[in-house]
């Protein structure tokens, strides 16, 4: 899924600094409560989720990385970076007060001297980073983002259920420009979404526009330095997804909006020639149809927002507990690691499915069954235990005869013998009494 070596680029290519945002996420509680761990270090297939995005950046040749965290989580993340085996230079910056993604960028903006790529800590994606970055390097838009087709949930994930509010977006297919971005109330039914009216001027300007309400924002944004300067200038922008992108998309075709919003003061006057000929690039890598090299009738627009579209394949964010469980299952299926760590000990007649992982120094008793699950390191599991479609973190103790299905169990938890848990989220250091029967519950100490 990830290359072991970064790509080589021409020295004339613009240098990119990466900002990895690890701001708090209430949708992941109780997995992220204080007794467990910060979100960026939650395990996916027995690796911290932060590992995946760092590998993705390195594979794309982005080796100057700053991780933006809260003051509380800074030491924990910094400790992990000390043992992380990568090729990049990584620093961790803790912020005492963060009101949104744009605010986090404003606080670290003085350390950014050029173009920047902003990524979330919770994304897994199989699009090669170099393909996405080439769209920016070659076309030089103000900003490029990446949308993907939301994967169907596998059905795991404790007591909560995923609730995705997907925007309606319009993409000019010949150029890959994002020309429409509207948030729609998640409560509206399908017919109401289908009846959205589009401005005739937009349809005339982009007659090859494709409209979709099935694409999800990856929260990857690569932008020219002037866009970051504008974010610093405009304190009304709190969210890159909800405020910045919709504003820039609308302003592309509206010079008056560019003036009123102050964007016109910041638009870079120069549009450097690409160092790679566009005709030499396979446009299929951008998610574009055949013939997408056609000239852009709106090429003189001073402001452009581009989008890379990923359909199918692997793409998802662990921004909700069900999605976190889905990514564990997917990452486990494609993992090249040994299904059972060489230091783990399994008693006789215990079965671990090929769709599961067992971590280091874990001990599992007789006649156990583990399917579609991830078991962390240093766990102690008794006899006749069944674990299905679940995530068991490190240092968990499970008594004899326990049945666990579609659950997330955080570190240092103890589950008494003969208990049955379905669709539960168990926080760190919780003790579940023997013979408990629990369904759809969430527990913390």
C-alpha positions as CSV (number, residue, x, y, z in Angstrom):
1,X,0.0,0.0,0.0
2,X,2.9,2.3,0.6
3,X,6.2,2.6,-1.2
4,X,9.4,2.0,0.9
5,X,11.3,4.9,-0.8
6,X,10.3,8.4,-1.6
7,X,10.0,9.6,-5.2
8,X,12.7,11.7,-6.8
9,X,11.7,15.1,-8.2
10,X,13.3,17.8,-10.2
11,X,14.9,20.4,-8.0
12,X,12.9,23.1,-9.7
13,X,9.7,21.6,-8.3
14,X,8.2,23.7,-5.5
15,X,9.1,22.6,-2.1
16,X,6.2,21.4,0.1
17,X,5.9,21.5,3.8
18,X,3.4,19.1,5.3
19,X,1.1,19.9,8.2
20,X,-0.5,16.9,9.9
21,X,-3.5,18.0,11.9
22,X,-4.3,15.9,15.0
23,X,-6.9,18.2,16.6
24,X,-9.4,16.6,19.1
25,X,-12.3,14.6,17.7
26,X,-15.4,14.1,20.0
27,X,-16.8,11.5,17.6
28,X,-14.1,9.1,18.7
29,X,-15.0,9.1,22.4
30,X,-14.5,7.0,24.5
31,X,-11.5,5.7,22.5
32,X,-9.8,9.1,22.9
33,X,-10.6,9.7,26.5
34,X,-7.7,10.6,28.7
35,X,-7.1,7.1,30.2
36,X,-6.6,5.6,26.7
37,X,-4.6,7.6,24.1
38,X,-4.7,10.5,21.8
39,X,-6.5,9.9,18.5
40,X,-3.4,10.0,16.3
41,X,-2.0,7.0,18.1
42,X,-5.1,4.8,18.1
43,X,-4.1,1.4,16.5
44,X,-5.1,0.4,13.0
45,X,-4.0,-3.1,12.3
46,X,-1.7,-2.8,15.3
47,X,0.1,0.3,14.0
48,X,-0.7,3.9,15.1
49,X,-3.0,5.5,12.6
50,X,-0.4,8.4,12.3
51,X,2.0,5.9,10.8
52,X,-0.1,5.5,7.7
53,X,-0.3,9.2,6.7
54,X,3.5,9.7,7.5
55,X,4.3,6.9,5.2
56,X,2.0,8.3,2.5
57,X,3.8,11.7,2.7
58,X,7.2,10.1,2.5
59,X,6.2,8.0,-0.5
60,X,5.3,11.3,-2.2
61,X,8.7,12.8,-1.4
62,X,7.3,15.2,1.2
63,X,10.0,15.0,3.9
64,X,9.5,18.2,5.9
65,X,6.6,17.4,8.2
66,X,5.1,19.3,11.2
67,X,2.5,17.6,13.4
68,X,0.1,20.0,15.0
69,X,-1.3,18.7,18.3
70,X,-2.9,19.9,21.5
71,X,-0.7,20.7,24.5
72,X,-2.0,17.7,26.2
73,X,-1.3,15.3,23.4
74,X,2.1,16.8,22.3
75,X,4.3,14.7,24.7
76,X,2.6,11.4,23.7
77,X,3.0,12.1,20.0
78,X,6.5,13.4,20.4
79,X,7.5,10.1,22.2
80,X,6.1,8.1,19.3
81,X,8.0,10.2,16.7
82,X,11.3,9.4,18.6
83,X,10.8,5.7,17.8
84,X,9.1,6.1,14.4
85,X,11.3,4.7,11.7
86,X,10.9,7.0,8.7
87,X,12.9,9.1,6.3
88,X,11.4,12.5,7.0
89,X,12.3,15.4,9.4
90,X,9.3,15.6,11.8
91,X,8.6,18.2,14.4
92,X,5.6,18.3,16.8
93,X,3.9,21.6,17.8
94,X,1.5,21.7,20.7
95,X,-1.2,24.4,20.6
96,X,-3.0,25.4,23.8
97,X,-6.2,26.5,22.1
98,X,-7.5,25.4,18.7
99,X,-10.9,26.5,17.4
100,X,-10.7,24.8,14.0
101,X,-8.5,23.6,11.2
102,X,-7.9,27.1,9.8
103,X,-7.1,28.4,13.3
104,X,-4.4,25.7,13.7
105,X,-2.9,26.7,10.4
106,X,-2.9,30.4,11.4
107,X,-0.9,29.5,14.5
108,X,1.9,27.7,12.7
109,X,1.9,29.9,9.6
110,X,5.0,31.9,10.6
111,X,7.0,28.7,10.2
112,X,5.8,28.1,6.7
113,X,7.7,29.8,3.9
114,X,6.3,28.2,0.8
115,X,3.6,26.0,-0.6
116,X,2.0,23.6,2.0
117,X,0.1,20.3,2.1
118,X,-2.4,19.9,4.9
119,X,-3.4,16.3,5.9
120,X,-5.5,14.7,8.6
121,X,-3.9,12.1,11.0
122,X,-6.7,9.6,10.4
123,X,-6.6,8.9,6.6
124,X,-5.8,5.7,4.8
125,X,-5.7,5.9,1.1
126,X,-4.1,3.8,-1.7
127,X,-3.7,6.8,-4.2
128,X,0.0,7.3,-4.6
129,X,0.9,10.6,-3.1
130,X,3.0,11.5,-6.2
131,X,-0.1,11.2,-8.4
132,X,-2.1,13.7,-6.3
133,X,0.8,16.1,-5.9
134,X,1.5,16.1,-9.7
135,X,-1.9,17.6,-10.2
136,X,-0.8,20.6,-8.1
137,X,2.8,20.7,-9.4
138,X,1.8,20.7,-13.0
139,X,-1.4,22.7,-13.1
140,X,-0.5,25.2,-10.3
141,X,-4.0,25.9,-9.0
142,X,-4.5,28.0,-5.9
143,X,-5.5,24.8,-4.0
144,X,-6.0,21.1,-4.8
145,X,-8.1,18.7,-2.8
146,X,-8.9,15.0,-3.0
147,X,-12.4,13.5,-2.9
148,X,-13.1,9.8,-2.8
149,X,-16.2,7.5,-3.1
150,X,-17.2,6.6,0.4
151,X,-16.7,2.9,1.1
152,X,-19.6,0.8,2.4
153,X,-19.3,0.1,6.1
154,X,-18.5,-3.5,7.1
155,X,-20.9,-3.2,10.0
156,X,-18.6,-3.1,13.0
157,X,-18.0,-0.4,15.5
158,X,-19.7,-0.6,18.9
159,X,-22.8,1.3,19.9
160,X,-22.5,4.2,17.4
161,X,-23.3,4.3,13.7
162,X,-21.6,6.3,11.0
163,X,-23.6,9.4,9.8
164,X,-21.9,11.0,6.8
165,X,-23.1,14.3,5.5
166,X,-21.7,14.4,2.0
167,X,-21.7,17.6,0.0
168,X,-22.9,18.0,-3.6
169,X,-19.9,18.8,-5.8
170,X,-19.5,19.6,-9.4
171,X,-16.3,18.8,-11.3
172,X,-15.4,20.1,-14.8
173,X,-14.3,16.8,-16.3
174,X,-11.9,18.1,-19.0
175,X,-9.9,20.1,-16.5
176,X,-10.5,18.5,-13.1
177,X,-11.6,21.8,-11.6
178,X,-13.9,21.8,-8.6
179,X,-16.6,24.3,-9.7
180,X,-19.5,23.5,-7.3
181,X,-19.5,22.7,-3.6
182,X,-22.7,22.8,-1.6
183,X,-23.4,21.3,1.8
184,X,-26.8,19.7,2.0
185,X,-28.8,19.0,5.2
186,X,-28.2,15.3,6.0
187,X,-31.9,15.1,7.0
188,X,-33.1,15.8,3.5
189,X,-34.4,12.9,1.6
190,X,-32.9,11.7,-1.7
191,X,-35.6,13.4,-3.9
192,X,-34.9,16.8,-2.3
193,X,-31.1,16.4,-3.0
194,X,-31.9,15.5,-6.6
195,X,-33.9,18.6,-7.2
196,X,-31.2,21.1,-6.4
197,X,-31.1,24.0,-8.8
198,X,-27.9,25.0,-10.6
199,X,-27.1,28.5,-11.8
200,X,-27.5,28.6,-15.6
201,X,-24.3,30.7,-15.8
202,X,-22.3,27.9,-14.2
203,X,-23.7,25.2,-16.5
204,X,-22.9,27.4,-19.6
205,X,-19.4,28.1,-18.4
206,X,-18.7,24.4,-17.6
207,X,-20.9,22.4,-19.9
208,X,-19.0,19.2,-19.1
209,X,-19.6,19.5,-15.4
210,X,-20.3,16.2,-13.6
211,X,-22.4,16.5,-10.4
212,X,-22.2,14.0,-7.5
213,X,-23.5,13.6,-3.9
214,X,-21.5,10.5,-3.2
215,X,-18.0,11.8,-2.8
216,X,-16.3,12.5,0.5
217,X,-13.7,15.1,1.3
218,X,-10.4,13.5,2.3
219,X,-9.3,16.7,4.1
220,X,-6.1,16.7,2.1
221,X,-5.4,20.2,0.8
222,X,-2.2,21.3,-1.1
223,X,-2.1,25.1,-1.5
224,X,0.0,27.9,-2.7
225,X,1.6,30.1,-0.1
226,X,-0.8,33.0,-0.9
227,X,-3.8,30.9,0.1
228,X,-2.2,30.4,3.6
229,X,-1.6,34.1,3.8
230,X,-5.2,34.7,3.0
231,X,-6.3,32.3,5.8
232,X,-4.1,34.3,8.2
233,X,-5.8,37.5,7.0
234,X,-9.4,36.3,7.1
235,X,-10.3,35.3,10.7
236,X,-13.8,34.4,9.6
237,X,-12.5,31.2,8.1
238,X,-12.6,28.5,10.8
239,X,-12.7,25.3,8.8
240,X,-10.9,24.5,5.6
241,X,-13.6,22.1,4.5
242,X,-16.7,24.1,5.5
243,X,-15.4,27.7,5.0
244,X,-12.3,28.0,2.8
245,X,-13.1,25.4,0.0
246,X,-16.7,26.6,-0.6
247,X,-15.5,30.2,-0.7
248,X,-12.7,29.6,-3.2
249,X,-14.9,27.5,-5.4
250,X,-17.6,30.2,-5.6
251,X,-15.0,33.0,-6.1
252,X,-13.4,31.2,-9.1
253,X,-16.2,32.6,-11.4
254,X,-17.1,35.7,-9.4
255,X,-14.5,38.6,-9.5
256,X,-16.8,40.7,-7.3
257,X,-16.7,38.0,-4.6
258,X,-12.9,37.9,-5.0
259,X,-12.8,41.7,-4.3
260,X,-15.4,41.7,-1.4
261,X,-13.8,38.8,0.4
262,X,-10.3,40.2,0.0
263,X,-9.0,37.3,-2.1
264,X,-8.0,39.5,-5.0
265,X,-5.4,41.1,-2.8
266,X,-3.6,37.8,-2.3
267,X,-3.9,36.0,-5.7
268,X,-0.4,35.2,-6.9
269,X,0.3,37.3,-10.0
270,X,2.5,34.8,-11.6
271,X,1.5,31.4,-13.0
272,X,4.8,29.5,-13.5
273,X,5.2,27.2,-16.4
274,X,5.1,23.6,-15.4
275,X,8.5,21.8,-15.4
276,X,6.8,18.7,-16.8
277,X,4.8,18.8,-20.0
278,X,1.1,18.2,-19.4
279,X,0.9,16.0,-22.5
280,X,3.5,13.7,-20.9
281,X,1.3,13.0,-17.9
282,X,-1.2,10.2,-17.7
283,X,-4.4,12.1,-16.9
284,X,-6.1,8.8,-15.7
285,X,-4.1,9.2,-12.5
286,X,-6.1,12.3,-11.7
287,X,-9.4,10.4,-12.0
288,X,-10.1,12.1,-15.3
289,X,-11.7,10.6,-18.4
290,X,-10.0,9.9,-21.7
291,X,-9.4,13.1,-23.6
292,X,-9.0,15.2,-20.5
293,X,-6.0,16.9,-21.9
294,X,-8.4,19.2,-23.8
295,X,-7.6,22.9,-23.4
296,X,-9.3,24.8,-20.7
297,X,-11.7,27.4,-22.0
298,X,-11.4,29.2,-18.7
299,X,-7.6,28.9,-18.4
300,X,-7.3,32.7,-17.9
301,X,-9.2,32.5,-14.6
302,X,-6.8,33.9,-11.9
303,X,-8.2,31.6,-9.3
304,X,-8.6,27.8,-9.7
305,X,-9.5,25.0,-7.4
306,X,-8.6,21.5,-8.5
307,X,-9.8,18.1,-7.3
308,X,-8.4,14.6,-7.6
309,X,-11.2,12.0,-7.6
310,X,-10.7,8.5,-6.3
311,X,-13.4,5.9,-7.2
312,X,-13.1,2.5,-5.7
313,X,-10.0,1.2,-4.1
314,X,-9.1,2.0,-0.5
315,X,-9.9,5.4,0.9
316,X,-11.4,6.3,4.3
317,X,-11.0,8.4,7.4
318,X,-11.2,7.1,11.0
319,X,-13.3,10.1,12.0
320,X,-16.1,8.0,13.5
321,X,-15.9,4.8,15.5
322,X,-17.6,2.6,12.8
323,X,-15.2,3.9,10.2
324,X,-12.3,3.3,12.5
325,X,-13.4,-0.3,12.7
326,X,-13.8,-0.6,9.0
327,X,-10.2,0.7,8.4
328,X,-8.9,-1.8,10.9
329,X,-10.5,-4.6,8.9
330,X,-9.3,-3.3,5.6
331,X,-5.8,-2.6,6.8
332,X,-5.6,-6.1,8.3
333,X,-6.7,-7.7,5.1
334,X,-3.9,-6.0,3.1
335,X,-1.2,-6.2,5.8
336,X,2.0,-7.9,4.9
337,X,2.8,-8.5,8.6
338,X,2.6,-12.0,10.1
339,X,-1.0,-12.8,11.1
340,X,0.3,-14.0,14.5
341,X,3.3,-12.3,15.9
342,X,6.2,-14.7,16.5
343,X,6.3,-13.8,20.2
344,X,2.5,-14.6,20.7
345,X,1.5,-17.9,22.3
346,X,-1.6,-19.8,21.2
347,X,-2.8,-22.9,23.0
348,X,-4.1,-26.0,21.1
349,X,-7.3,-25.9,19.0
350,X,-7.3,-22.1,18.9
351,X,-8.1,-20.6,15.4
352,X,-7.1,-17.2,14.1
353,X,-8.6,-16.3,10.8
354,X,-6.6,-15.1,7.9
355,X,-8.6,-11.8,8.2
356,X,-7.2,-11.2,11.8
357,X,-4.0,-10.1,13.5
358,X,-2.6,-11.0,16.9
359,X,0.0,-8.7,18.5
360,X,3.3,-9.3,20.2
361,X,3.5,-11.3,23.5
362,X,-0.2,-12.0,23.6
363,X,-1.3,-15.3,25.2
364,X,-4.5,-17.1,24.0
365,X,-6.0,-20.1,25.7
366,X,-7.5,-23.3,24.3
367,X,-10.4,-23.5,21.9
368,X,-10.6,-19.8,21.1
369,X,-11.8,-18.4,17.8
370,X,-10.7,-15.0,16.4
371,X,-12.3,-13.8,13.1
372,X,-12.3,-10.4,11.3
373,X,-10.6,-8.9,14.4
374,X,-7.4,-7.3,15.6
375,X,-5.9,-8.3,18.9
376,X,-3.1,-6.0,20.3
377,X,0.1,-6.8,22.2
378,X,0.5,-8.2,25.7
379,X,-3.1,-9.4,25.9
380,X,-4.2,-12.4,28.0
381,X,-7.1,-14.3,26.7
382,X,-8.6,-17.3,28.5
383,X,-10.1,-20.5,27.1
384,X,-13.2,-20.9,24.9
385,X,-13.2,-17.2,23.9
386,X,-14.8,-16.0,20.7
387,X,-13.9,-12.6,19.2
388,X,-15.6,-11.5,16.0
389,X,-15.4,-8.2,14.1
390,X,-13.7,-6.4,16.9
391,X,-10.7,-4.4,17.9
392,X,-8.9,-5.4,21.1
393,X,-6.1,-2.9,22.1
394,X,-3.0,-3.7,24.1
395,X,-2.8,-5.2,27.6
396,X,-6.4,-6.4,27.7
397,X,-7.4,-9.4,29.9
398,X,-10.3,-11.5,28.8
399,X,-11.7,-14.3,31.0
400,X,-12.8,-17.8,30.0
401,X,-15.9,-18.3,27.9
402,X,-16.2,-14.7,26.9
403,X,-18.0,-13.8,23.6
404,X,-17.2,-10.4,22.0
405,X,-18.8,-9.3,18.7
406,X,-18.6,-5.9,16.9
407,X,-16.8,-4.2,19.9
408,X,-13.9,-1.9,20.5
409,X,-12.0,-2.7,23.7
410,X,-9.4,-0.1,24.9
411,X,-6.1,-0.8,26.6
412,X,-5.8,-2.3,30.2
413,X,-9.4,-3.4,30.3
414,X,-10.5,-6.6,32.1
415,X,-13.5,-8.6,31.0
416,X,-14.8,-11.2,33.5
417,X,-15.4,-14.8,32.4
418,X,-18.6,-15.9,30.7
419,X,-19.5,-12.3,29.7
420,X,-21.2,-11.5,26.3
421,X,-20.5,-8.2,24.7
422,X,-22.2,-7.0,21.4
423,X,-21.9,-3.6,19.8
424,X,-20.0,-2.0,22.7
425,X,-17.3,0.5,23.2
426,X,-15.2,-0.2,26.3
427,X,-12.9,2.6,27.5
428,X,-9.4,2.1,29.0
429,X,-8.9,0.5,32.4
430,X,-12.6,-0.6,32.7
431,X,-13.4,-3.8,34.5
432,X,-16.5,-5.7,33.2
433,X,-17.8,-8.1,35.9
434,X,-18.2,-11.8,35.1
435,X,-21.3,-13.1,33.4
436,X,-22.2,-9.6,32.1
437,X,-24.5,-9.4,29.1
438,X,-24.0,-6.1,27.4
439,X,-25.3,-4.7,24.0
440,X,-25.0,-1.3,22.5
441,X,-23.2,0.2,25.6
442,X,-20.3,2.6,26.1
443,X,-18.2,2.4,29.2
444,X,-15.5,4.5,30.8
445,X,-13.9,4.4,34.3
